[in-house]
């Protein structure tokens, strides 16, 4: 039987409408969502967004107590990605600041005020260790020393330079070797060994990169020293 006149128009409109509803349902359009809700008879409650974890200074997971300095150290990755030294949410050393170099990257900080005193890099592969000795020998009592390695931190180290780091609280520097990863925070005049130190040995069997161990990351809170009586 052939449809004529108004019946044909109605049939065409129904066909177009059903095609539109089917397309929206299949391809996730708003109309398809409305149709699904209509036939299901239930409304979907919006899923609440996951709360973002609160960010503290230098990316720490918790705030530091009063009169403490928040810090984060990241050693270099192989000889490609430079190290980072962050203190109180300020980047002291990083590739972005263009003040990193192969060897030892060091930041000196006033242990009473938290003020940055100096940053410097020392090439421990082809450099002169005497420059490092001149830098470490005259440190004042209470000076905080932040160290992050990049590539090779140890080839040029001699007995005196290792001893100076030991006096700052290091226990790992005695055995620090070619291309080890090392992060360390010490202080001039520290009475005990520093709790802030990590070393990853360069080993062919465990290296993450070809010829280098994985990068190290360490953070924490350092108490400010009371002003020295004098």
C-alpha positions in Angstrom: 0.0 0.0 0.0 1.4 3.4 -1.0 1.3 6.3 1.5 -0.1 9.5 0.2 -0.4 13.1 1.3 -0.3 13.8 5.1 0.6 10.2 5.9 3.8 10.3 3.9 4.8 13.6 5.6 4.2 12.0 9.1 6.2 8.9 8.1 9.2 11.0 6.9 9.2 13.1 10.1 9.1 10.0 12.3 12.0 8.5 10.3 14.1 11.7 10.7 13.3 11.9 14.4 14.2 8.3 15.1 17.4 8.6 13.1 18.4 11.7 15.1 17.7 10.1 18.4 19.6 6.9 17.5 22.6 8.9 16.3 22.8 11.0 19.6 22.4 7.9 21.7 25.3 6.1 19.9 27.7 9.0 19.7 27.1 10.4 23.2 25.4 13.7 22.4 23.4 15.6 24.9 20.2 14.5 23.2 21.2 10.8 23.6 21.9 11.5 27.3 18.5 13.0 27.7 16.8 10.1 26.0 18.6 7.6 28.2 17.5 9.5 31.2 14.0 9.6 29.9 13.7 5.8 29.4 15.7 4.9 32.5 13.6 7.1 34.7 16.6 7.9 36.8 18.9 10.9 37.0 22.6 10.3 37.4 24.2 12.3 40.2 27.3 14.2 39.1 30.5 12.6 40.4 32.2 15.1 42.7 35.7 16.0 41.6 38.6 14.5 43.5 40.0 17.2 45.9 43.5 18.3 44.9 46.2 17.4 47.4 47.4 20.6 49.1 50.8 21.7 48.0 53.3 22.9 50.6 56.6 24.7 50.2 59.0 22.9 47.7 56.3 20.3 47.0 56.4 18.7 50.5 53.4 16.6 51.5 53.1 18.4 54.9 54.0 21.8 56.2 57.2 22.3 58.2 56.9 23.4 61.9 57.6 27.0 62.8 61.3 28.0 62.6 62.1 25.3 60.2 63.1 25.5 56.5 61.4 23.4 53.9 63.8 22.0 51.3 63.9 19.5 48.4 67.0 18.2 46.6 67.1 16.4 43.3 70.3 15.0 41.9 71.0 15.2 38.2 69.7 12.4 35.9 72.7 10.9 34.0 74.5 13.8 32.3 71.3 15.1 30.7 68.9 16.6 33.3 70.4 19.0 35.8 69.9 18.9 39.6 67.6 21.1 41.6 67.9 22.7 45.0 64.7 24.2 46.5 64.5 26.1 49.8 61.3 27.7 51.2 59.6 27.4 47.8 62.4 29.2 46.1 64.5 27.5 43.5 68.2 28.1 44.4 69.8 25.9 41.8 68.2 24.5 38.6 68.7 24.3 34.8 66.0 27.0 34.4 68.1 29.4 36.5 71.1 28.3 34.3 73.3 27.8 37.4 74.0 24.0 37.3 77.1 22.2 36.2 78.8 18.8 36.1 80.1 17.6 39.4 78.9 19.1 42.8 76.2 21.8 42.9 76.3 23.6 46.2 74.1 26.2 47.9 75.2 27.9 51.1 72.5 29.2 53.5 72.6 31.2 56.7 71.4 28.7 59.3 70.0 31.4 61.6 68.0 33.5 59.1 67.6 31.1 56.1 69.1 33.7 53.8 70.9 32.4 50.7 74.6 33.2 50.9 76.0 31.7 47.7 75.6 29.0 45.0 78.4 27.4 43.0 79.3 24.3 40.9 82.5 22.4 41.0 83.5 20.1 38.1 84.7 16.9 39.7 85.7 15.3 36.4 88.0 17.8 34.8 88.0 20.7 37.3 90.5 21.7 40.0 89.6 20.5 43.5 91.4 23.4 45.0 88.5 25.6 44.1 86.2 23.4 46.2 88.6 23.6 49.1 88.7 27.4 48.9 84.9 27.4 49.0 84.5 25.0 52.0 87.4 26.0 54.3 86.2 29.4 55.4 82.6 28.5 56.2 81.2 30.1 59.3 79.6 28.3 62.2 76.0 27.4 61.5 76.2 27.7 57.7 73.9 25.2 56.0 75.4 23.4 53.0 73.1 21.9 50.3 74.7 19.5 47.8 73.3 17.8 44.7 75.4 15.8 42.3 75.3 15.9 38.5 77.1 13.3 36.3 80.3 12.7 38.2 80.6 14.1 41.8 83.8 12.3 43.0 86.7 11.7 40.6 88.6 14.9 41.7 87.8 14.6 45.4 90.9 14.2 47.6 91.3 13.3 51.3 90.9 16.9 52.5 87.7 17.6 50.5 86.2 14.4 51.8 87.2 15.3 55.3 85.6 18.7 55.0 82.3 17.1 54.0 82.5 14.7 56.9 82.9 17.6 59.2 79.7 19.0 57.8 77.9 15.7 58.8 78.4 13.4 55.8 78.8 9.7 56.2 78.6 8.8 52.5 81.3 11.0 51.1 84.0 8.7 52.3 83.0 6.1 49.7 81.5 8.5 47.1 82.8 7.3 43.7 82.7 8.0 39.9 79.1 8.8 38.7 77.4 8.0 42.0 74.2 10.0 42.7 74.5 12.0 45.9 72.3 14.5 47.8 73.3 16.0 51.1 72.5 18.7 53.6 75.0 19.4 56.3 76.1 22.3 58.5 79.3 23.8 59.7 79.7 22.9 63.4 77.2 20.0 63.4 77.7 17.8 66.4 76.2 14.6 65.0 76.0 13.1 61.5 73.4 14.7 59.2 70.1 12.9 58.9 69.7 14.4 55.4 71.9 12.3 53.0 71.3 9.8 50.2 73.8 8.0 47.9 73.1 5.7 45.0 76.1 3.7 43.8 77.0 3.6 40.2 76.7 -0.1 39.3 76.3 -1.8 35.9 73.9 -4.4 37.4 71.5 -1.8 38.9 71.9 1.4 37.0 68.7 2.9 35.7 70.5 4.7 32.8 73.3 3.4 30.7 76.3 4.3 32.8 74.5 6.1 35.6 72.3 5.2 38.5 68.9 6.8 39.0 68.4 10.3 40.2 67.8 10.8 43.9 65.2 13.0 45.5 65.1 14.1 49.2 63.1 16.6 51.1 62.4 17.6 54.7 62.4 20.3 57.3 65.6 21.8 58.8 65.4 23.7 62.1 66.9 27.2 62.2 69.7 27.7 64.6 69.3 30.2 67.4 71.5 33.2 67.0 75.0 32.7 68.2 75.8 34.4 71.5 78.6 36.7 71.3 
